[in-house]
Amino acid sequence: MADKEMKVVIERPHALLPVVTNYCPGCAHGIVNRLVAECLDELLAAGYHVGLATSSRRVAAERNLKTVGLFDKFGTVTFGEDVAYGKPDPEIYLLACERAGFAPEECAVVEDSRNGCVSGITAGCHVFVVPDIVPLPQDVVDGCEAVLNTLFDLTAAVKAVR
């Protein structure tokens, strides 16, 4: 794979760090959202295409991401209503890869949930997990490329896959 060819599909970037989904610009969520923005900027500066595949409905996801200034960082966006089946079905990641113009095996997926990981793995993507509060079953962890301590470990982890 050529340098900088792997695409990163980020699922629910606001949920990868401990933050609730109701945004409150100017309060603690603003700090977390700035950290997510820095991570996305690092990936973009490294030449990656960054797309979003979210189970959320378009209206809510777009509104929330625009409110915190993250929406425009994504080159492609795939929403829950764009697919017939939700996670753990791989459909959302297969569509996100297609929209970005990459084969699944050229894509990295960042997830925090069992169903999301299974969806990405079944789609044939490289799955990186930043665990949420609920521990993942070992068989799911075994199917992932790596378990990351923080989203900021992502760029180095993706580069190591090449």
Secondary structure as UniProt FT lines:
FT   TURN            3..4
FT   STRAND          7..10
FT   HELIX           13..15
FT   TURN            25..26
FT   HELIX           28..45
FT   TURN            46..47
FT   STRAND          50..53
FT   HELIX           58..67
FT   TURN            68..69
FT   HELIX           71..73
FT   STRAND          76..78
FT   HELIX           80..82
FT   TURN            87..88
FT   HELIX           91..100
FT   HELIX           104..106
FT   STRAND          107..111
FT   HELIX           114..123
FT   STRAND          126..129
FT   HELIX           138..143
FT   STRAND          146..147
FT   HELIX           151..153
FT   HELIX           154..161
//
